[in-house]
Amino acid sequence: IDRDGEMILTMTALKGITEVVQELYEEHDVLESQYAPLIQEEIPRIVEKNGIPFFMLWTTENTHINQARLAADVKVMTKQEIKSRVYGIPLNLAGRIYPTYNKSIHLIPMANIPNRQVCIWHVLDPHDRKPWFATWWVVDKMGHAYCAREYPWRKNFNEMEFDDKSIGDYAKHFKEIELELIEIYGRSVSKRIIDPNFGNSTVQKAERTADGQAKTTLIKELKKCGLNYQDGLDMLEIGHIQVRKWLHFEKKGESMIVSPKLYIGEDCQNMDRHMSRYSRKDIETSDGDVKDKSGVKEKYKDGADNSRYLVMANPHYIERFVAAPPEHQGKPY
């Protein structure tokens, strides 16, 4: 390879869009398309991403495969299966939970996030063993939400095994982040949402207090640090539907006729990674049976949970409250 060689990789992506396939294939440029008779559709034959070509090799053109047997197999395949098994198009048959999340649409430059007439919403997904995941969203008067900051910041969340911060350390760090956001967007946080499960779970205090209490909740401890959180709505399937609605867009040619309401700033790399890779577990058992219900994979769940808690709270623009000056009482006599 280091002497003008070429590397050729081959695969049949039956498990769908894995991380390797995603890095190579998603957001590609189509170089050549061809009509596929079995699905009566024009599909890509050669695509390219970052200078790497990706060829879809059709099983119907493989002279070493019994084509009569293949024709019989195709009769019991769904259109999606034919695309994947016969035409080599990588698909997540179990399904990405947010398949419409598109980097070219939803991932935007930080400079494109509005910084006037906006408010800030903060969402926190805490944990007891792995790092906390937090996001700060800019919400404009039109009701669009933009992820402008995340924690961890400029670190890969999935490569962090633990975080050495205490509750007080997190609170202090969040306040430091919010001072930076005030400088950029001119607003402090208007509303804080927290995962209700861990937020209300009992946590052990390091030392028993004077009143004999040895246990508390995370929400109570954060409130002592000056951060007041409200419970998020933890309704998984309904939340997934709501996020899809916020991500929904429609294009006609090069024109956007329906714009999404949810955007991710390009510096929020964990949110981008999680929104694009969040998916369900394998719908098949080890015996090949299909499960009635498939849960979600935990690996990319944290950022996706943050977006779900946000949209379920109906993020909207909140006017800045300015206290009225006291009425003039006149001089006492």
N, C-alpha and C positions, 0 to 999 in steps of 0.2 A: 504493500500500500504506500510506503514512503518512497517508492521509486516509480512514480507515475503509474501506479496500479489503479484498479477500480474495484470497489466492493459491491457485490450484487447480493441482495437479500431476497429470499422468497418466503411467502407465507400464505396460508389460507385463514383469513380473519374470522373464524367461526365464533370466537368469543366476543366479537364486536370491536369497538374502538378502544383498544387498550392504550396505555400511555405511549408505547412505542409507535403504534399506528397513528395515534393522535398527533404526535410530534412530526411524523413524516407526511401525513395526509391531509389533516384538517386545514381549512382556510387556504386551499391550494388554488393554482391557476390551471384551468383546463386547456390543454394543448390540442387535443383531438377527441372527438366524440363519434359514436357510431350507433346505428339503430339496432336494438336487441329484440329479435323476433319473439322470444319466449315471454317477454313482458310488454311487448309492443311500445317501446319507449326508447328515446335517444339517451344514451348514457356515456359517461367519460370512458375513453380507452387509455389515454395518456394524460397524466396531470403532472404538475411540477410545483415544488415548494422549496424556497431558498436554494434553488439551483439543483435540487435532487429530483430526478424523474421517477414517477410511480406508474407502472404499467399494469393494467387490468388484463389478465390472460384468461380467455374464455375456455371453459371446460369443453364446450361443444366443438372446439377446434383441436382438441388433444387426440391425436390418432391412436394413442396407446390406451385410451379408455373406451370401454364397450358403450357405444353411443345408444344402442337399443336399450340397454339397462338404464342409462342416464335418462332417456326419454320417459321410461316408466317411473323413475324416481321423481322426475319433475312434476308429474301429475298430482302428487300428494304434497307438494311444497307450496308454501305461501309465496306471494310475490316478493316479499322481503327475503325469504330464504333463497329464492332463485337468484336474486341480486347478489347475495353474499356467496352462495355455494357454487353457482354456475358462472356468474359474470365478475366475481372478484371484487365487488364493491363493499368496502368495510361498513358494516352497520351494527348498531347495538340492538340485537333482537330483544334483549331484556329491557333495553331502553334507557337512555340518559333521562333523568328526571326533568331536566330543563333543555330539551333538544333544540329549542329556538334561540338559546343563548349564542350569540354570534360576535366574535371578537371585532369584526369590522363594523358592527353596528353598536354594540353595547359597551365596548371598551373604548374610552375616549381620552384624548390628551387632558392632562390636569388643567391646562390653561382654558379648556372649554367648559369647565365647571363654573357656573355663575357665582359671582362674589358680591352681588348687590341685591337687596330685597330678598334675602334668604334667611332661613333658620337652620339650626343644627339639631339633628336627632342622634342619639347615641344608643347602640345596642351592645349588650354584653352577654357572652356565653362562657361562664366560668367553669372550671373543673377542679377536682381535688388532686389529680395525679399528673395531668399534662398541662401545658400552658393555657392561660385564658385566651379567648379569641374575642376581640372587640372591634367595632366599626363605628365610624362617625359619618353621618350622611347629611349632605346639604340638600335642603328641600326648598324649592322656589315657589313663587306665587301660583304657578300653573300646576303645582302638585307633582312635578318631576323630582325624583330622588337620585342623588349622585353620591356614590361612595368616595369620599375625599381622603379618608385616612383609615388605617387599620392597625391593629396590634395583634401579632408581632409585625413590626415595620421593617421592610427590606430584609427579612429573614424568611426562610422557607419553614412555615409552621410544621409541616409534616416531617421535617428533619430534626425538630426539637423534641427531645425525650422528656424534658422537664423544664421548669422555670423556678429560679431561686427566690422569687418575690413573695413577700407576705401580703396579706390583705392591705395593710397600710402602705406597702411599697407600690402595689398596683394603683391604689387611690392617688398617691403622690404623682406617679408617672402619668396617669390619666389627666390630672390637673395640668401638668406641664404640657401635654399634647394640646389640651384645650386652650391654653394661653397662646400657642402657635396658631390655632384655628381662629381665634379672635382677631389676631393681627391680619389674617388673610381675608376672612369673611365678615369681620365686624360684628359677630354675634357669639354669645356664649351658648351653651347647650340649653335647648328649650324643653327637651323631654328625654328621659332615660328609660330604656326597656331592658329587662333581664330575663334570662331563661328561668321560668318559675320553678323548675324541678330542683336545680342545685341552689338557686337563690334562696329558697325557703327550707332547704334541708338543714338539719341540725349539724353544726360544726363544733368541735371541741376547742375550748379556750386553752391557751398555753398555761394560764394560771387561774385558779379560782378567785372570783372577785370578792369584795368585802361582804356582799350580801349572800355569799355562798353559792352563786351561780357558776357552773363550770361549762355550760353549753349555751350557744346562741345560734343565730342564723346569719348567713352571709349578708342578706339585705340589711339587717340591723347593724352589723359591723361597718358596712359601707356608709350607712347613714351617719354613724358616729364620725366618719371621715369627711362628711359634708357632701356625699353623693347619694341622692335620693332616687331610687329605682322603682319602677312599676313592673308588675308581672306581665310578661308577654303571653300571648295566647298560644298554647302548645297543642294545636290541632293539625296533625301531620298532613293528611291527605288534602284537607281543605286549604291548608297553607300552601301546598304545592300548586294547587289550582290558581290561587291568588297570585303567586309569584309568576306563573306562566302568563297570567293576564297582564301583569306589569311589564313583562318582557316582550309581549306580542307586538309585532310590527308587520306592515305590509308594504311591498314595493310594486310599482308599476313602471317597468323599464328602469330608468335611473332615478326616478322620482319616489320619494317616501310619501305614501298616501296615509299611512297610519304609523305614528312614531311611538316608540316604547316610552314607558314612564320610569324605567329603572336603568341606571347607567353605572359603570364602574370606572373610576379614574385609573389610568394606566399604571400608576405607581403602586396601586393596591394589588400586588401580584398574587397574594394568597386568595383574595376574593375571586380574581379572574380564574385561577387554577381550580378552585372549588366549584364555582358555578359551571364551568365547562366540563368537569369530570364527575360531578355528583351523579350517582346511578344506583340502580337496584342490584341486589345480590342475584346470583344465577337463579333463573326460574326453574331449572331442572335439578332433580335430586341426583345422587351418585348412581342410581339405578336407571336414570333416564326418564323418570316420571316428572310431570309438570306440577309444581306446587300451586296450591290455590292462591297463596299470597306470598309475595317475596318482599323481604325487608330491604332497607337501604344499607349501602356500604358505609362504614364509619369513616373511612380514610379522608374523604372530602366533604364530610357532613357539616363541619363547624362553620365555615363561611356561608354555606347554603342555609344553615339554621339562622344565621344572622339576618339574611335577606328575608327569610320567612317570618321571623318575629317582627321585622320592620313593617312589611306590607300588611300583616294581620293587625297592626296597631293603627292602620289607615294614616300614614304619614301625610301631613298637610302643613301649609305655611301657618306659623303662629306669630302674630304681631308682637313686636317688642312692647313690653309693659313699662310705661314710664309713670312713676308716681306723680300725682298731681301736687302742685305746691300748696302749702297750707293757706287757707283763706286769711286775708288781712283782717285782723280783729280790731284795729284802731287802737288809739292810746287809752289806757285805763285812766279813769279819773276818780 
